[in-house]
Structure formats: structure tokens, C-alpha cells
Amino acid sequence: MPPISASITSSIASQLLNSLPNRSLNPRFIFRHTPPESRISIFVDFRTVGKISFSVIQGNAGLRASSNMSRNGGDAGKRLAHFNLSPTSALKIQKGDITRWFIDGSSDAIVNPANERMLGGGGADGAIHQAAGPELRTACYDVPEVRPGVRCPTGEARITPGFKLPASHVIHTVGPIYDANSNVAALLSNAYRNSLRVARENNIQYVAFPAISCGIFGYPLDEAATVAISTIKEHCNDIKEAHFVLFSDDIYNVWLKKAEELLQN
């Protein structure tokens, strides 16, 4: 039998994926020859996962296509630091893509560094909206405004489902703009504290944070890390794990150094 083309593999995988009723199911497809009939056997192994990417390996025995899941974000497994916050709570700092992070797809949430309108933006906010799909913007639009154009004031937090994200929920919070707000440390601390409060109120046990306000909002990294880690240490009650999933080496290195200073175990 001639080898199976990658286009055929992709077509079959796409059709099977589109037929799945639950976004949290991540199939692993294995295509191979089954002599003497020369048919393709398809084995589907369902697991609770997040993102799906297909790699194709072809050899004399046929073709094998498998999906790879990303758990805990990007290359987090290579660069993950663990700190004890209490006998029942832990802090984990890792480098990775927060849109790919998840623990169990049911009691986990990522934190979106949103703006007060909650309708998407740039940076991590835009990436999270893109990965979650248009349903996230619709859910945000349905959050009541507290005043015209403001659904989530600076320092507060709101929650929505995660939709197409592997994590089950998104907690939206608004950090301060460093040069435009007064008492920025208190506002940034409130963003972390209220995100944890919303998590507890919604039975979320695992929460992943980005470096809130450290993008276009201009918060200095060292100051932001001090506020972030200190606040989480103080308000981690009833949360099993708080994670920082940090996209750049610079932020990861600052957060790791600060955690080593503040969380001597």
C-alpha cells in the first residue's frame, strides 16, 4: 500500500476533532496499516487536555500522527520553581504561555490582565481573548458596567468561563498604570488579592497569574514582583496552588529572585 499523505491525515483528524462534543477532550490519533486488507486503523485515546498540535512521522510501517498537549504552559517543565506558602498552599513560578496553562480543566483559572472595559486589548489580554475565542468577549460584554465604559475598576476582579482555553475559567483583573495612578502598590495588591478572593468564591483551587501591569502599564519589574509575591503569600488561604506563568526570561528571572528573597522555606 502506498504511504498516506499528510493532507489525508490532517483531513481525518480535523473531521474527528470537529465531531467531539466537549472542548476538554484531546484525542490522540494513531494511523497505521493493517495488512492484509490495507486499511487504516484509527485508535482514539481520550484524555482531559488543552491545546492540540499534530506531528506526523512516516516510515516503512506506515504513518503515525499524534497530538501533543501542553500542561502548565509552554516550556514550563524545564523552568519551574516551587515554594511553600503554607502547609496547604504552594507557589510555582514558571516560564511559559499562560494561554496553554491548565491543571485539571475544572477547578483551575488563568488571570487576565484586562482593562476596565473588559473587551480585550493588547499583550496578554489580547492573547487570552484570541485563544479563548469570541465567546469570551461576549461573556465579558455581559458583565454589568459599574459606570459607563467600566466593567471592572482598577484593582477589582471578575470571572468568566474559559471557553476554548484549556483552563476552566478566566479571572479578569485590572492593574494600575504606573505613571497614571496614585498609590499604585495598593492597587496592584488589590488586583492580586481580589483575584484570589474571586477564585475562592468560585471553588477554584489552582490559579495562574501573569505579571500584572508589567506590560504597557509600565510597572517596574522588581517593584511589581515584590507586591505580587507578598500579596499572594498573605492571601493564599484555601488555594492549593498559585502559579506565575511568565512569558519572558527577564520577568521570570526577576520573579524567581524575588521569591527566593521573600519565601525562605
NORSULNOR-V947042 format. One line per field, one symbol per residue. phi: phi as a letter, one per 40 degrees, with the letter a starting at -180 (. if undefined). Layout:
phi: ???
//
This chain:
phi: .cccccccdccccccccccccbcccbcbcbbacbcccfbccbbbbcbcabcbbbbbbbacchbbbbcbcbbggfcdccbbbbbccacbbbbbbacibccbcabbgbbbabbcccbccgbgacfcdcccccccgcccccccccccccadgbbbcdgcabbbccfcccccbbbcbbcccdcbbcfccccccccccccccccccbfcbbbbbcccgccccgcdccccccccccccdcbcdgbcabbbbbcbcdcdccccccccccbcc
//
